[in-house]
Amino acid sequence: MISYCHDMPSGGHASDDKTAAMILQAGFYWPTLFRDVHAYVWACDHCQRNGSWSRRNEMPLNYILKVKVFDV
């Protein structure tokens, strides 16, 4: 179940919290769910090769269009 929810063909490889939420929404639960999902995501080769987003990879939040105030 963990591999199905994490490696989904439609944009899978989500974080451990998102994967655990998908498993819970599917109606499955076991006592070590979050620990097992965290270990699975940590060991996922695809996720480890891609890494995570950092500040350096993010787009700047500056406005492109600068508007001057005009007189009425």
C-alpha positions in Angstrom: 0.0 0.0 0.0 2.9 2.4 0.8 4.5 1.8 -2.6 1.2 2.3 -4.4 0.4 5.6 -2.7 4.0 6.9 -3.0 4.9 5.8 -6.5 1.6 6.7 -8.2 1.8 7.1 -12.0 0.1 10.5 -11.8 2.7 12.7 -10.2 3.7 10.4 -7.3 6.7 10.6 -5.1 5.0 12.8 -2.5 6.5 13.6 1.0 6.0 11.2 3.9 3.1 13.2 5.4 1.3 13.4 2.1 1.8 9.7 1.5 0.5 8.8 5.0 -2.5 11.0 4.4 -3.3 9.2 1.1 -3.1 5.8 3.0 -5.4 7.1 5.7 -7.9 8.4 3.1 -7.9 5.0 1.5 -9.1 3.6 4.8 -6.0 1.8 6.0 -4.2 2.2 9.3 -1.7 0.3 11.4 0.2 1.4 14.5 3.5 2.1 12.8 2.1 3.7 9.7 4.0 7.0 9.9 7.3 5.4 10.8 7.0 2.9 8.0 6.1 5.6 5.5 9.0 7.8 6.6 11.4 4.9 6.2 10.0 4.0 2.7 10.2 7.6 1.5 13.7 8.0 2.9 14.9 4.8 1.1 13.2 5.8 -2.2 15.9 6.0 -4.9 14.0 8.4 -7.1 13.3 10.9 -4.3 16.9 10.8 -3.0 18.3 11.5 -6.5 16.0 14.5 -7.0 16.6 16.0 -3.6 14.3 18.7 -2.3 13.7 22.3 -3.1 15.8 24.8 -1.4 15.8 28.6 -1.3 18.2 28.7 -4.2 15.7 26.8 -6.5 12.7 28.9 -5.7 11.5 31.7 -7.9 11.7 35.2 -6.5 8.4 36.7 -5.4 8.9 40.1 -7.0 6.3 41.6 -9.2 7.2 41.9 -12.8 4.9 44.7 -13.6 5.7 48.0 -11.8 2.9 50.5 -12.0 3.3 54.2 -11.1 0.5 56.1 -9.4 -1.0 58.7 -11.7 -2.7 62.0 -10.8 -6.5 62.2 -11.0 
